[in-house]
Amino acid sequence: MSTSQALLVVFAMALVTYATRAGGIFLVGFVPMSARTENFLRYLAGAVLVALVVPATVRGGPEGYVAVGVAILARLVLRQALPAIALGILAAALWRAYMGAS
């Protein structure tokens, strides 16, 4: 695959990703916003995050448990998600560097 073909593929994937996100936002405008729908949308991102994190944690072994534990504690202390996630990733990296990967 040439460089121009690879760039074309990346551009096409970015376009499709943007179209699905923008299309979702557009379509939600036609959904009547009941309290139940608002609650569903409010908790959807957290549910997706948990669905991604739990299997990775279970497969990850000790460094996965350390990373999630550090991230949870950091979230409780800092009250910000992004720095907590960064600290969890750092904890996993340090665990792997000093204790070895499982």
Contact map, one row per residue, 1 for C-alpha under 8 A:
111011000000000000000000000000000000000000000000000000000000000000000000000000000000000000000000000000
111111000000000000000000000000000000000000000000000000000000000000000000000000000000000000000000000000
111111100000000000000000000000000000000000000000000000000000000000000000000000000000000000000000000000
011111110000000000000000000000000000000000000000000000000000000000000000000000000000000000000000000000
111111111000000000000000000000000000000000000000000000000000000000000000000000000000000000000000000000
111111111100000000000000000000000000000000000000000000000000000000000000000000000000000000000000000000
001111111110000000000000000000000000000000000000000000000000000000000000000000000000000000000000000000
000111111111000000000000000000000000000000000000000000000000000000000000000000000000000000000000000000
000011111111100000000000000000000000000000000000000000000000000000000000000000000000000000000000000000
000001111111110000000000000000000000000000000000000000000000000000000000000000000000000000000000000000
000000111111111000000000000000000000000000000000000000000000000000000000000000000000000000000000000000
000000011111111100000000000000000000000000000000000000000000000000000000000000000000000000000000000000
000000001111111110000000000000000000000000000000000000000000000000000000000000000000000000000000000000
000000000111111111000000000000000000000000000000000000000000000000000000000000000000000000000000000000
000000000011111111100000000000000000000000000000000000000000000000000000000000000000000000000000000000
000000000001111111110000000000000000000000000000000000000000000000000000000000000000000000000000000000
000000000000111111111000000000000000000000000000000000000000000000000000000000000000000000000000000000
000000000000011111111100000000000000000000000000000000000000000000000000000000000000000000000000000000
000000000000001111111110000000000000000000000000000000000000000000000000000000000000000000000000000000
000000000000000111111111000000000000000000000000000000000000000000000000000000000000000000000000000000
000000000000000011111111100000000000000000000000000000000000000000000000000000000000000000000000000000
000000000000000001111111110000000000000000000000000000000000000000000000000000000000000000000000000000
000000000000000000111111111000000000000000000000000000000000000000000000000000000000000000000000000000
000000000000000000011111111100000000000000000000000000000000000000000000000000000000000000000000000000
000000000000000000001111111110000000000000000000000000000000000000000000000000000000000000000000000000
000000000000000000000111111111000000000000000000000000000000000000000000000000000000000000000000000000
000000000000000000000011111111100000000000000000000000000000000000000000000000000000000000000000000000
000000000000000000000001111111100000000000000000000000000000000000000000000000000000000000000000000000
000000000000000000000000111111110000000000000000000000000000000000000000000000000000000000000000000000
000000000000000000000000011111110000000000000000000000000000000000000000000000000000000000000000000000
000000000000000000000000001111111000000000000000000000000000000000000000000000000000000000000000000000
000000000000000000000000000011111100100000000000000000000000000000000000000000000000000000000000000000
000000000000000000000000000000111111110000000000000000000000000000000000000000000000000000000000000000
000000000000000000000000000000011111110000000000000000000000000000000000000000000000000000000000000000
000000000000000000000000000000001111111000000000000000000000000000000000000000000000000000000000000000
000000000000000000000000000000001111111100000000000000000000000000000000000000000000000000000000000000
000000000000000000000000000000011111111110000000000000000000000000000000000000000000000000000000000000
000000000000000000000000000000001111111111000000000000000000000000000000000000000000000000000000000000
000000000000000000000000000000000011111111100000000000000000000000000000000000000000000000000000000000
000000000000000000000000000000000001111111110000000000000000000000000000000000000000000000000000000000
000000000000000000000000000000000000111111111000000000000000000000000000000000000000000000000000000000
000000000000000000000000000000000000011111111000000000000000000000000000000000000000000000000000000000
000000000000000000000000000000000000001111111110000000000000000000000000000000000000000000000000000000
000000000000000000000000000000000000000111111111000000000000000000000000000000000000000000000000000000
000000000000000000000000000000000000000011111111100000000000000000000000000000000000000000000000000000
000000000000000000000000000000000000000000111111110000000000000000000000000000000000000000000000000000
000000000000000000000000000000000000000000111111111000000000000000000000000000000000000000000000000000
000000000000000000000000000000000000000000011111111100000000000000000000000000000000000000000000000000
000000000000000000000000000000000000000000001111111110000000000000000000000000000000000000000000000000
000000000000000000000000000000000000000000000111111111000000000000000000000000000000000000000000000000
000000000000000000000000000000000000000000000011111111100000000000000000000000000000000000000000000000
000000000000000000000000000000000000000000000001111111110000000000000000000000000000000000000000000000
000000000000000000000000000000000000000000000000111111111000000000000000000000000000000000000000000000
000000000000000000000000000000000000000000000000011111111100000000000000000000000000000000000000000000
000000000000000000000000000000000000000000000000001111111110000000000000000000000000000000000000000000
000000000000000000000000000000000000000000000000000111111111000100000000000000000000000000000000000000
000000000000000000000000000000000000000000000000000011111111100110010000000000000000000000000000000000
000000000000000000000000000000000000000000000000000001111111100110000000000000000000000000000000000000
000000000000000000000000000000000000000000000000000000111111100100000000000000000000000000000000000000
000000000000000000000000000000000000000000000000000000011111111110000000000000000000000000000000000001
000000000000000000000000000000000000000000000000000000001111111110000000000000000000000000000000000001
000000000000000000000000000000000000000000000000000000000001111111000000000000000000000000000000000001
000000000000000000000000000000000000000000000000000000000001111111100000000000000000000000111011000011
000000000000000000000000000000000000000000000000000000011111111111110000000000000000000000010000000000
000000000000000000000000000000000000000000000000000000001101111111111000000000000000000000000000000000
000000000000000000000000000000000000000000000000000000000000011111111100000000000000000100110010000000
000000000000000000000000000000000000000000000000000000000000001111111110000000000000001111110000000000
000000000000000000000000000000000000000000000000000000001000000111111111000000000000000100000000000000
000000000000000000000000000000000000000000000000000000000000000011111111100000000000000100000000000000
000000000000000000000000000000000000000000000000000000000000000001111111110000000001001100100000000000
000000000000000000000000000000000000000000000000000000000000000000111111111000000001111100000000000000
000000000000000000000000000000000000000000000000000000000000000000011111111100000001000000000000000000
000000000000000000000000000000000000000000000000000000000000000000001111111110000001000000000000000000
000000000000000000000000000000000000000000000000000000000000000000000111111111100011001000000000000000
000000000000000000000000000000000000000000000000000000000000000000000011111111111011000000000000000000
000000000000000000000000000000000000000000000000000000000000000000000001111111100000000000000000000000
000000000000000000000000000000000000000000000000000000000000000000000000111111100000000000000000000000
000000000000000000000000000000000000000000000000000000000000000000000000011111110011000000000000000000
000000000000000000000000000000000000000000000000000000000000000000000000011111111000000000000000000000
000000000000000000000000000000000000000000000000000000000000000000000000001001111111000000000000000000
000000000000000000000000000000000000000000000000000000000000000000000000001000111111100000000000000000
000000000000000000000000000000000000000000000000000000000000000000000000000000011111110000000000000000
000000000000000000000000000000000000000000000000000000000000000000000000011001011111111000000000000000
000000000000000000000000000000000000000000000000000000000000000000000111111001011111111100000000000000
000000000000000000000000000000000000000000000000000000000000000000000010000000001111111110000000000000
000000000000000000000000000000000000000000000000000000000000000000000010000000000111111111000000000000
000000000000000000000000000000000000000000000000000000000000000000100110010000000011111111100000000000
000000000000000000000000000000000000000000000000000000000000000001111110000000000001111111110000000000
000000000000000000000000000000000000000000000000000000000000000000100000000000000000111111111000000000
000000000000000000000000000000000000000000000000000000000000000000100000000000000000011111111100000000
000000000000000000000000000000000000000000000000000000000000001001100100000000000000001111111110000000
000000000000000000000000000000000000000000000000000000000000001101100000000000000000000111111111000000
000000000000000000000000000000000000000000000000000000000000001000000000000000000000000011111111100000
000000000000000000000000000000000000000000000000000000000000000000000000000000000000000001111111110000
000000000000000000000000000000000000000000000000000000000000001001000000000000000000000000111111111110
000000000000000000000000000000000000000000000000000000000000001000000000000000000000000000011111111110
000000000000000000000000000000000000000000000000000000000000000000000000000000000000000000001111111110
000000000000000000000000000000000000000000000000000000000000000000000000000000000000000000000111111100
000000000000000000000000000000000000000000000000000000000000000000000000000000000000000000000011111110
000000000000000000000000000000000000000000000000000000000000000000000000000000000000000000000011111111
000000000000000000000000000000000000000000000000000000000000001000000000000000000000000000000011101111
000000000000000000000000000000000000000000000000000000000001111000000000000000000000000000000000000111
